[in-house]
Amino acid sequence: MRRIFWLALGLGAGATGAVMASRWMKRQTQKMAPSHIARSAGENLVDLSKKVAESMQEGRRAMEDREREIRENARLD
């Protein structure tokens, strides 16, 4: 009776492991599909362009603030 129990347990564990490994492989192959890679690259480029635009705006604001300070100091002198 013990042998049957351990045999059934081993078969169940093996089948569960095989199903889990199969599902994991399917997810990994979908992640590596050219369409998924292209989509994620496009999203990354959009994010990068937004960050660059925000950075340039912040730089312009800082430049304008500094220029205003310099002009005010020049008037006071």
PDB file of N, CA, C and O in Angstrom:
ATOM      1  N   MET A   1       0.812  -1.185   0.000  1.00  0.00           N
ATOM      2  CA  MET A   1       0.000   0.000   0.000  1.00  0.00           C
ATOM      3  C   MET A   1       0.867   1.265   0.000  1.00  0.00           C
ATOM      4  O   MET A   1       0.545   2.247  -0.668  1.00  0.00           O
ATOM      5  N   ARG A   2       1.974   1.226   0.761  1.00  0.00           N
ATOM      6  CA  ARG A   2       2.862   2.396   0.787  1.00  0.00           C
ATOM      7  C   ARG A   2       3.472   2.663  -0.575  1.00  0.00           C
ATOM      8  O   ARG A   2       3.624   3.814  -0.984  1.00  0.00           O
ATOM      9  N   ARG A   3       3.814   1.614  -1.261  1.00  0.00           N
ATOM     10  CA  ARG A   3       4.439   1.798  -2.575  1.00  0.00           C
ATOM     11  C   ARG A   3       3.477   2.481  -3.544  1.00  0.00           C
ATOM     12  O   ARG A   3       3.883   3.339  -4.328  1.00  0.00           O
ATOM     13  N   ILE A   4       2.230   2.105  -3.490  1.00  0.00           N
ATOM     14  CA  ILE A   4       1.233   2.715  -4.372  1.00  0.00           C
ATOM     15  C   ILE A   4       1.072   4.199  -4.023  1.00  0.00           C
ATOM     16  O   ILE A   4       0.966   5.044  -4.912  1.00  0.00           O
ATOM     17  N   PHE A   5       1.054   4.507  -2.721  1.00  0.00           N
ATOM     18  CA  PHE A   5       0.946   5.896  -2.287  1.00  0.00           C
ATOM     19  C   PHE A   5       2.104   6.719  -2.820  1.00  0.00           C
ATOM     20  O   PHE A   5       1.892   7.785  -3.398  1.00  0.00           O
ATOM     21  N   TRP A   6       3.329   6.236  -2.631  1.00  0.00           N
ATOM     22  CA  TRP A   6       4.500   6.990  -3.064  1.00  0.00           C
ATOM     23  C   TRP A   6       4.580   7.077  -4.591  1.00  0.00           C
ATOM     24  O   TRP A   6       5.033   8.081  -5.141  1.00  0.00           O
ATOM     25  N   LEU A   7       4.143   6.030  -5.256  1.00  0.00           N
ATOM     26  CA  LEU A   7       4.099   6.060  -6.720  1.00  0.00           C
ATOM     27  C   LEU A   7       3.106   7.129  -7.192  1.00  0.00           C
ATOM     28  O   LEU A   7       3.416   7.915  -8.087  1.00  0.00           O
ATOM     29  N   ALA A   8       1.932   7.153  -6.597  1.00  0.00           N
ATOM     30  CA  ALA A   8       0.926   8.147  -6.967  1.00  0.00           C
ATOM     31  C   ALA A   8       1.411   9.558  -6.642  1.00  0.00           C
ATOM     32  O   ALA A   8       1.216  10.486  -7.426  1.00  0.00           O
ATOM     33  N   LEU A   9       2.037   9.707  -5.492  1.00  0.00           N
ATOM     34  CA  LEU A   9       2.574  11.012  -5.112  1.00  0.00           C
ATOM     35  C   LEU A   9       3.644  11.474  -6.092  1.00  0.00           C
ATOM     36  O   LEU A   9       3.646  12.635  -6.501  1.00  0.00           O
ATOM     37  N   GLY A  10       4.532  10.603  -6.465  1.00  0.00           N
ATOM     38  CA  GLY A  10       5.584  10.939  -7.423  1.00  0.00           C
ATOM     39  C   GLY A  10       5.026  11.283  -8.793  1.00  0.00           C
ATOM     40  O   GLY A  10       5.473  12.235  -9.432  1.00  0.00           O
ATOM     41  N   LEU A  11       4.049  10.508  -9.241  1.00  0.00           N
ATOM     42  CA  LEU A  11       3.429  10.803 -10.537  1.00  0.00           C
ATOM     43  C   LEU A  11       2.708  12.149 -10.500  1.00  0.00           C
ATOM     44  O   LEU A  11       2.777  12.922 -11.456  1.00  0.00           O
ATOM     45  N   GLY A  12       2.023  12.423  -9.401  1.00  0.00           N
ATOM     46  CA  GLY A  12       1.326  13.709  -9.270  1.00  0.00           C
ATOM     47  C   GLY A  12       2.295  14.874  -9.248  1.00  0.00           C
ATOM     48  O   GLY A  12       2.066  15.895  -9.897  1.00  0.00           O
ATOM     49  N   ALA A  13       3.373  14.721  -8.506  1.00  0.00           N
ATOM     50  CA  ALA A  13       4.369  15.785  -8.438  1.00  0.00           C
ATOM     51  C   ALA A  13       5.030  15.987  -9.800  1.00  0.00           C
ATOM     52  O   ALA A  13       5.268  17.121 -10.217  1.00  0.00           O
ATOM     53  N   GLY A  14       5.319  14.905 -10.481  1.00  0.00           N
ATOM     54  CA  GLY A  14       5.927  15.006 -11.810  1.00  0.00           C
ATOM     55  C   GLY A  14       5.003  15.672 -12.813  1.00  0.00           C
ATOM     56  O   GLY A  14       5.438  16.501 -13.612  1.00  0.00           O
ATOM     57  N   ALA A  15       3.726  15.310 -12.771  1.00  0.00           N
ATOM     58  CA  ALA A  15       2.761  15.914 -13.685  1.00  0.00           C
ATOM     59  C   ALA A  15       2.580  17.397 -13.374  1.00  0.00           C
ATOM     60  O   ALA A  15       2.505  18.224 -14.282  1.00  0.00           O
ATOM     61  N   THR A  16       2.511  17.724 -12.102  1.00  0.00           N
ATOM     62  CA  THR A  16       2.371  19.132 -11.716  1.00  0.00           C
ATOM     63  C   THR A  16       3.585  19.937 -12.162  1.00  0.00           C
ATOM     64  O   THR A  16       3.448  21.039 -12.693  1.00  0.00           O
ATOM     65  N   GLY A  17       4.760  19.385 -11.945  1.00  0.00           N
ATOM     66  CA  GLY A  17       5.987  20.065 -12.371  1.00  0.00           C
ATOM     67  C   GLY A  17       6.031  20.253 -13.881  1.00  0.00           C
ATOM     68  O   GLY A  17       6.454  21.301 -14.370  1.00  0.00           O
ATOM     69  N   ALA A  18       5.593  19.236 -14.619  1.00  0.00           N
ATOM     70  CA  ALA A  18       5.602  19.337 -16.082  1.00  0.00           C
ATOM     71  C   ALA A  18       4.634  20.416 -16.564  1.00  0.00           C
ATOM     72  O   ALA A  18       4.958  21.178 -17.475  1.00  0.00           O
ATOM     73  N   VAL A  19       3.449  20.485 -15.959  1.00  0.00           N
ATOM     74  CA  VAL A  19       2.466  21.503 -16.350  1.00  0.00           C
ATOM     75  C   VAL A  19       2.989  22.891 -16.017  1.00  0.00           C
ATOM     76  O   VAL A  19       2.876  23.810 -16.828  1.00  0.00           O
ATOM     77  N   MET A  20       3.561  23.049 -14.828  1.00  0.00           N
ATOM     78  CA  MET A  20       4.095  24.363 -14.438  1.00  0.00           C
ATOM     79  C   MET A  20       5.239  24.782 -15.352  1.00  0.00           C
ATOM     80  O   MET A  20       5.318  25.945 -15.749  1.00  0.00           O
ATOM     81  N   ALA A  21       6.118  23.859 -15.687  1.00  0.00           N
ATOM     82  CA  ALA A  21       7.234  24.171 -16.579  1.00  0.00           C
ATOM     83  C   ALA A  21       6.735  24.532 -17.971  1.00  0.00           C
ATOM     84  O   ALA A  21       7.275  25.431 -18.615  1.00  0.00           O
ATOM     85  N   SER A  22       5.715  23.839 -18.429  1.00  0.00           N
ATOM     86  CA  SER A  22       5.151  24.128 -19.743  1.00  0.00           C
ATOM     87  C   SER A  22       4.544  25.529 -19.780  1.00  0.00           C
ATOM     88  O   SER A  22       4.756  26.278 -20.734  1.00  0.00           O
ATOM     89  N   ARG A  23       3.791  25.877 -18.742  1.00  0.00           N
ATOM     90  CA  ARG A  23       3.196  27.216 -18.691  1.00  0.00           C
ATOM     91  C   ARG A  23       4.262  28.291 -18.611  1.00  0.00           C
ATOM     92  O   ARG A  23       4.134  29.337 -19.248  1.00  0.00           O
ATOM     93  N   TRP A  24       5.310  28.054 -17.840  1.00  0.00           N
ATOM     94  CA  TRP A  24       6.395  29.024 -17.713  1.00  0.00           C
ATOM     95  C   TRP A  24       7.072  29.229 -19.062  1.00  0.00           C
ATOM     96  O   TRP A  24       7.363  30.361 -19.448  1.00  0.00           O
ATOM     97  N   MET A  25       7.324  28.136 -19.778  1.00  0.00           N
ATOM     98  CA  MET A  25       7.965  28.245 -21.092  1.00  0.00           C
ATOM     99  C   MET A  25       7.086  29.011 -22.078  1.00  0.00           C
ATOM    100  O   MET A  25       7.596  29.801 -22.873  1.00  0.00           O
ATOM    101  N   LYS A  26       5.783  28.789 -22.036  1.00  0.00           N
ATOM    102  CA  LYS A  26       4.891  29.523 -22.935  1.00  0.00           C
ATOM    103  C   LYS A  26       4.946  31.015 -22.653  1.00  0.00           C
ATOM    104  O   LYS A  26       4.980  31.822 -23.583  1.00  0.00           O
ATOM    105  N   ARG A  27       4.954  31.394 -21.366  1.00  0.00           N
ATOM    106  CA  ARG A  27       5.035  32.821 -21.020  1.00  0.00           C
ATOM    107  C   ARG A  27       6.362  33.415 -21.482  1.00  0.00           C
ATOM    108  O   ARG A  27       6.401  34.535 -21.991  1.00  0.00           O
ATOM    109  N   GLN A  28       7.446  32.665 -21.305  1.00  0.00           N
ATOM    110  CA  GLN A  28       8.754  33.185 -21.714  1.00  0.00           C
ATOM    111  C   GLN A  28       8.848  33.339 -23.225  1.00  0.00           C
ATOM    112  O   GLN A  28       9.419  34.316 -23.711  1.00  0.00           O
ATOM    113  N   THR A  29       8.297  32.391 -23.971  1.00  0.00           N
ATOM    114  CA  THR A  29       8.349  32.509 -25.431  1.00  0.00           C
ATOM    115  C   THR A  29       7.476  33.670 -25.912  1.00  0.00           C
ATOM    116  O   THR A  29       7.821  34.332 -26.890  1.00  0.00           O
ATOM    117  N   GLN A  30       6.350  33.927 -25.238  1.00  0.00           N
ATOM    118  CA  GLN A  30       5.527  35.071 -25.612  1.00  0.00           C
ATOM    119  C   GLN A  30       6.250  36.381 -25.331  1.00  0.00           C
ATOM    120  O   GLN A  30       6.139  37.335 -26.100  1.00  0.00           O
ATOM    121  N   LYS A  31       6.993  36.426 -24.223  1.00  0.00           N
ATOM    122  CA  LYS A  31       7.750  37.638 -23.899  1.00  0.00           C
ATOM    123  C   LYS A  31       8.846  37.903 -24.929  1.00  0.00           C
ATOM    124  O   LYS A  31       9.185  39.056 -25.191  1.00  0.00           O
ATOM    125  N   MET A  32       9.390  36.857 -25.502  1.00  0.00           N
ATOM    126  CA  MET A  32      10.486  37.007 -26.451  1.00  0.00           C
ATOM    127  C   MET A  32      10.009  37.091 -27.897  1.00  0.00           C
ATOM    128  O   MET A  32      10.830  37.146 -28.813  1.00  0.00           O
ATOM    129  N   ALA A  33       8.707  37.102 -28.113  1.00  0.00           N
ATOM    130  CA  ALA A  33       8.168  37.217 -29.469  1.00  0.00           C
ATOM    131  C   ALA A  33       8.513  38.601 -30.025  1.00  0.00           C
ATOM    132  O   ALA A  33       8.498  39.586 -29.287  1.00  0.00           O
ATOM    133  N   PRO A  34       8.821  38.678 -31.310  1.00  0.00           N
ATOM    134  CA  PRO A  34       9.191  39.972 -31.907  1.00  0.00           C
ATOM    135  C   PRO A  34       8.150  41.071 -31.701  1.00  0.00           C
ATOM    136  O   PRO A  34       8.509  42.229 -31.488  1.00  0.00           O
ATOM    137  N   SER A  35       6.869  40.722 -31.763  1.00  0.00           N
ATOM    138  CA  SER A  35       5.840  41.742 -31.584  1.00  0.00           C
ATOM    139  C   SER A  35       5.855  42.308 -30.161  1.00  0.00           C
ATOM    140  O   SER A  35       5.664  43.508 -29.969  1.00  0.00           O
ATOM    141  N   HIS A  36       6.078  41.458 -29.181  1.00  0.00           N
ATOM    142  CA  HIS A  36       6.133  41.921 -27.788  1.00  0.00           C
ATOM    143  C   HIS A  36       7.367  42.780 -27.557  1.00  0.00           C
ATOM    144  O   HIS A  36       7.291  43.803 -26.876  1.00  0.00           O
ATOM    145  N   ILE A  37       8.486  42.380 -28.109  1.00  0.00           N
ATOM    146  CA  ILE A  37       9.721  43.152 -27.953  1.00  0.00           C
ATOM    147  C   ILE A  37       9.579  44.512 -28.621  1.00  0.00           C
ATOM    148  O   ILE A  37      10.005  45.527 -28.068  1.00  0.00           O
ATOM    149  N   ALA A  38       8.981  44.535 -29.813  1.00  0.00           N
ATOM    150  CA  ALA A  38       8.800  45.805 -30.523  1.00  0.00           C
ATOM    151  C   ALA A  38       7.860  46.721 -29.739  1.00  0.00           C
ATOM    152  O   ALA A  38       8.100  47.925 -29.643  1.00  0.00           O
ATOM    153  N   ARG A  39       6.799  46.155 -29.182  1.00  0.00           N
ATOM    154  CA  ARG A  39       5.848  46.966 -28.412  1.00  0.00           C
ATOM    155  C   ARG A  39       6.516  47.546 -27.172  1.00  0.00           C
ATOM    156  O   ARG A  39       6.338  48.726 -26.868  1.00  0.00           O
ATOM    157  N   SER A  40       7.277  46.734 -26.460  1.00  0.00           N
ATOM    158  CA  SER A  40       7.924  47.239 -25.246  1.00  0.00           C
ATOM    159  C   SER A  40       9.018  48.256 -25.589  1.00  0.00           C
ATOM    160  O   SER A  40       9.229  49.214 -24.844  1.00  0.00           O
ATOM    161  N   ALA A  41       9.703  48.054 -26.699  1.00  0.00           N
ATOM    162  CA  ALA A  41      10.714  49.029 -27.116  1.00  0.00           C
ATOM    163  C   ALA A  41      10.047  50.358 -27.478  1.00  0.00           C
ATOM    164  O   ALA A  41      10.559  51.426 -27.144  1.00  0.00           O
ATOM    165  N   GLY A  42       8.923  50.286 -28.149  1.00  0.00           N
ATOM    166  CA  GLY A  42       8.193  51.504 -28.493  1.00  0.00           C
ATOM    167  C   GLY A  42       7.725  52.243 -27.254  1.00  0.00           C
ATOM    168  O   GLY A  42       7.817  53.469 -27.187  1.00  0.00           O
ATOM    169  N   GLU A  43       7.219  51.499 -26.264  1.00  0.00           N
ATOM    170  CA  GLU A  43       6.788  52.126 -25.017  1.00  0.00           C
ATOM    171  C   GLU A  43       7.966  52.775 -24.298  1.00  0.00           C
ATOM    172  O   GLU A  43       7.838  53.864 -23.738  1.00  0.00           O
ATOM    173  N   ASN A  44       9.109  52.105 -24.318  1.00  0.00           N
ATOM    174  CA  ASN A  44      10.296  52.663 -23.672  1.00  0.00           C
ATOM    175  C   ASN A  44      10.758  53.942 -24.366  1.00  0.00           C
ATOM    176  O   ASN A  44      11.187  54.887 -23.704  1.00  0.00           O
ATOM    177  N   LEU A  45      10.673  53.975 -25.691  1.00  0.00           N
ATOM    178  CA  LEU A  45      11.057  55.182 -26.424  1.00  0.00           C
ATOM    179  C   LEU A  45      10.116  56.340 -26.123  1.00  0.00           C
ATOM    180  O   LEU A  45      10.551  57.485 -26.001  1.00  0.00           O
ATOM    181  N   VAL A  46       8.832  56.039 -26.003  1.00  0.00           N
ATOM    182  CA  VAL A  46       7.864  57.094 -25.668  1.00  0.00           C
ATOM    183  C   VAL A  46       8.178  57.637 -24.281  1.00  0.00           C
ATOM    184  O   VAL A  46       8.179  58.851 -24.076  1.00  0.00           O
ATOM    185  N   ASP A  47       8.443  56.744 -23.326  1.00  0.00           N
ATOM    186  CA  ASP A  47       8.788  57.182 -21.971  1.00  0.00           C
ATOM    187  C   ASP A  47      10.057  58.026 -21.975  1.00  0.00           C
ATOM    188  O   ASP A  47      10.129  59.050 -21.296  1.00  0.00           O
ATOM    189  N   LEU A  48      11.048  57.599 -22.736  1.00  0.00           N
ATOM    190  CA  LEU A  48      12.307  58.333 -22.810  1.00  0.00           C
ATOM    191  C   LEU A  48      12.088  59.717 -23.413  1.00  0.00           C
ATOM    192  O   LEU A  48      12.637  60.704 -22.922  1.00  0.00           O
ATOM    193  N   SER A  49      11.295  59.791 -24.466  1.00  0.00           N
ATOM    194  CA  SER A  49      11.062  61.098 -25.099  1.00  0.00           C
ATOM    195  C   SER A  49      10.314  62.032 -24.149  1.00  0.00           C
ATOM    196  O   SER A  49      10.580  63.233 -24.134  1.00  0.00           O
ATOM    197  N   LYS A  50       9.386  61.498 -23.360  1.00  0.00           N
ATOM    198  CA  LYS A  50       8.685  62.332 -22.378  1.00  0.00           C
ATOM    199  C   LYS A  50       9.655  62.861 -21.325  1.00  0.00           C
ATOM    200  O   LYS A  50       9.584  64.026 -20.932  1.00  0.00           O
ATOM    201  N   LYS A  51      10.556  61.996 -20.875  1.00  0.00           N
ATOM    202  CA  LYS A  51      11.528  62.421 -19.864  1.00  0.00           C
ATOM    203  C   LYS A  51      12.475  63.488 -20.416  1.00  0.00           C
ATOM    204  O   LYS A  51      12.821  64.439 -19.714  1.00  0.00           O
ATOM    205  N   VAL A  52      12.888  63.329 -21.665  1.00  0.00           N
ATOM    206  CA  VAL A  52      13.766  64.319 -22.284  1.00  0.00           C
ATOM    207  C   VAL A  52      13.039  65.652 -22.425  1.00  0.00           C
ATOM    208  O   VAL A  52      13.616  66.705 -22.153  1.00  0.00           O
ATOM    209  N   ALA A  53      11.783  65.615 -22.847  1.00  0.00           N
ATOM    210  CA  ALA A  53      11.009  66.847 -22.996  1.00  0.00           C
ATOM    211  C   ALA A  53      10.826  67.535 -21.647  1.00  0.00           C
ATOM    212  O   ALA A  53      10.962  68.755 -21.553  1.00  0.00           O
ATOM    213  N   GLU A  54      10.521  66.772 -20.608  1.00  0.00           N
ATOM    214  CA  GLU A  54      10.374  67.351 -19.267  1.00  0.00           C
ATOM    215  C   GLU A  54      11.689  67.952 -18.785  1.00  0.00           C
ATOM    216  O   GLU A  54      11.709  69.014 -18.162  1.00  0.00           O
ATOM    217  N   SER A  55      12.778  67.265 -19.079  1.00  0.00           N
ATOM    218  CA  SER A  55      14.089  67.759 -18.677  1.00  0.00           C
ATOM    219  C   SER A  55      14.420  69.068 -19.380  1.00  0.00           C
ATOM    220  O   SER A  55      14.956  69.989 -18.764  1.00  0.00           O
ATOM    221  N   MET A  56      14.104  69.152 -20.659  1.00  0.00           N
ATOM    222  CA  MET A  56      14.368  70.387 -21.400  1.00  0.00           C
ATOM    223  C   MET A  56      13.512  71.535 -20.869  1.00  0.00           C
ATOM    224  O   MET A  56      13.994  72.662 -20.755  1.00  0.00           O
ATOM    225  N   GLN A  57      12.254  71.262 -20.544  1.00  0.00           N
ATOM    226  CA  GLN A  57      11.391  72.299 -19.980  1.00  0.00           C
ATOM    227  C   GLN A  57      11.931  72.788 -18.643  1.00  0.00           C
ATOM    228  O   GLN A  57      11.949  73.989 -18.373  1.00  0.00           O
ATOM    229  N   GLU A  58      12.364  71.865 -17.820  1.00  0.00           N
ATOM    230  CA  GLU A  58      12.928  72.239 -16.515  1.00  0.00           C
ATOM    231  C   GLU A  58      14.201  73.066 -16.705  1.00  0.00           C
ATOM    232  O   GLU A  58      14.427  74.028 -15.971  1.00  0.00           O
ATOM    233  N   GLY A  59      15.022  72.704 -17.674  1.00  0.00           N
ATOM    234  CA  GLY A  59      16.230  73.469 -17.961  1.00  0.00           C
ATOM    235  C   GLY A  59      15.911  74.884 -18.421  1.00  0.00           C
ATOM    236  O   GLY A  59      16.568  75.844 -18.019  1.00  0.00           O
ATOM    237  N   ARG A  60      14.896  74.999 -19.267  1.00  0.00           N
ATOM    238  CA  ARG A  60      14.486  76.335 -19.734  1.00  0.00           C
ATOM    239  C   ARG A  60      13.979  77.183 -18.571  1.00  0.00           C
ATOM    240  O   ARG A  60      14.310  78.363 -18.459  1.00  0.00           O
ATOM    241  N   ARG A  61      13.168  76.564 -17.703  1.00  0.00           N
ATOM    242  CA  ARG A  61      12.663  77.304 -16.544  1.00  0.00           C
ATOM    243  C   ARG A  61      13.811  77.782 -15.660  1.00  0.00           C
ATOM    244  O   ARG A  61      13.819  78.925 -15.203  1.00  0.00           O
ATOM    245  N   ALA A  62      14.771  76.905 -15.425  1.00  0.00           N
ATOM    246  CA  ALA A  62      15.918  77.282 -14.594  1.00  0.00           C
ATOM    247  C   ALA A  62      16.723  78.394 -15.258  1.00  0.00           C
ATOM    248  O   ALA A  62      17.192  79.314 -14.589  1.00  0.00           O
ATOM    249  N   MET A  63      16.881  78.303 -16.580  1.00  0.00           N
ATOM    250  CA  MET A  63      17.622  79.327 -17.311  1.00  0.00           C
ATOM    251  C   MET A  63      16.903  80.677 -17.218  1.00  0.00           C
ATOM    252  O   MET A  63      17.541  81.707 -17.001  1.00  0.00           O
ATOM    253  N   GLU A  64      15.591  80.672 -17.381  1.00  0.00           N
ATOM    254  CA  GLU A  64      14.826  81.913 -17.300  1.00  0.00           C
ATOM    255  C   GLU A  64      14.889  82.506 -15.890  1.00  0.00           C
ATOM    256  O   GLU A  64      15.017  83.720 -15.732  1.00  0.00           O
ATOM    257  N   ASP A  65      14.801  81.662 -14.879  1.00  0.00           N
ATOM    258  CA  ASP A  65      14.904  82.138 -13.492  1.00  0.00           C
ATOM    259  C   ASP A  65      16.262  82.774 -13.234  1.00  0.00           C
ATOM    260  O   ASP A  65      16.359  83.842 -12.631  1.00  0.00           O
ATOM    261  N   ARG A  66      17.298  82.109 -13.696  1.00  0.00           N
ATOM    262  CA  ARG A  66      18.655  82.630 -13.485  1.00  0.00           C
ATOM    263  C   ARG A  66      18.851  83.941 -14.240  1.00  0.00           C
ATOM    264  O   ARG A  66      19.468  84.873 -13.724  1.00  0.00           O
ATOM    265  N   GLU A  67      18.327  84.011 -15.457  1.00  0.00           N
ATOM    266  CA  GLU A  67      18.457  85.243 -16.253  1.00  0.00           C
ATOM    267  C   GLU A  67      17.716  86.394 -15.559  1.00  0.00           C
ATOM    268  O   GLU A  67      18.199  87.526 -15.526  1.00  0.00           O
ATOM    269  N   ARG A  68      16.554  86.089 -15.014  1.00  0.00           N
ATOM    270  CA  ARG A  68      15.784  87.101 -14.284  1.00  0.00           C
ATOM    271  C   ARG A  68      16.580  87.601 -13.075  1.00  0.00           C
ATOM    272  O   ARG A  68      16.620  88.802 -12.808  1.00  0.00           O
ATOM    273  N   GLU A  69      17.206  86.687 -12.354  1.00  0.00           N
ATOM    274  CA  GLU A  69      18.027  87.075 -11.197  1.00  0.00           C
ATOM    275  C   GLU A  69      19.177  87.980 -11.614  1.00  0.00           C
ATOM    276  O   GLU A  69      19.455  88.986 -10.961  1.00  0.00           O
ATOM    277  N   ILE A  70      19.839  87.618 -12.699  1.00  0.00           N
ATOM    278  CA  ILE A  70      20.973  88.414 -13.173  1.00  0.00           C
ATOM    279  C   ILE A  70      20.509  89.812 -13.582  1.00  0.00           C
ATOM    280  O   ILE A  70      21.164  90.802 -13.254  1.00  0.00           O
ATOM    281  N   ARG A  71      19.389  89.897 -14.293  1.00  0.00           N
ATOM    282  CA  ARG A  71      18.879  91.197 -14.717  1.00  0.00           C
ATOM    283  C   ARG A  71      18.467  92.055 -13.529  1.00  0.00           C
ATOM    284  O   ARG A  71      18.706  93.262 -13.526  1.00  0.00           O
ATOM    285  N   GLU A  72      17.851  91.448 -12.524  1.00  0.00           N
ATOM    286  CA  GLU A  72      17.468  92.205 -11.319  1.00  0.00           C
ATOM    287  C   GLU A  72      18.696  92.698 -10.592  1.00  0.00           C
ATOM    288  O   GLU A  72      18.707  93.834 -10.117  1.00  0.00           O
ATOM    289  N   ASN A  73      19.733  91.885 -10.487  1.00  0.00           N
ATOM    290  CA  ASN A  73      20.968  92.288  -9.823  1.00  0.00           C
ATOM    291  C   ASN A  73      21.663  93.392 -10.613  1.00  0.00           C
ATOM    292  O   ASN A  73      22.294  94.265 -10.017  1.00  0.00           O
ATOM    293  N   ALA A  74      21.561  93.371 -11.940  1.00  0.00           N
ATOM    294  CA  ALA A  74      22.178  94.395 -12.764  1.00  0.00           C
ATOM    295  C   ALA A  74      21.463  95.738 -12.581  1.00  0.00           C
ATOM    296  O   ALA A  74      22.100  96.791 -12.609  1.00  0.00           O
ATOM    297  N   ARG A  75      20.153  95.699 -12.397  1.00  0.00           N
ATOM    298  CA  ARG A  75      19.377  96.934 -12.175  1.00  0.00           C
ATOM    299  C   ARG A  75      19.719  97.554 -10.817  1.00  0.00           C
ATOM    300  O   ARG A  75      19.760  98.776 -10.676  1.00  0.00           O
ATOM    301  N   LEU A  76      19.961  96.705  -9.831  1.00  0.00           N
ATOM    302  CA  LEU A  76      20.233  97.198  -8.490  1.00  0.00           C
ATOM    303  C   LEU A  76      21.606  97.858  -8.386  1.00  0.00           C
ATOM    304  O   LEU A  76      21.829  98.729  -7.546  1.00  0.00           O
ATOM    305  N   ASP A  77      22.506  97.434  -9.242  1.00  0.00           N
ATOM    306  CA  ASP A  77      23.874  97.988  -9.183  1.00  0.00           C
ATOM    307  C   ASP A  77      23.974  99.335  -9.778  1.00  0.00           C
ATOM    308  O   ASP A  77      25.055  99.922  -9.800  1.00  0.00           O
TER     309      ASP A  77
END
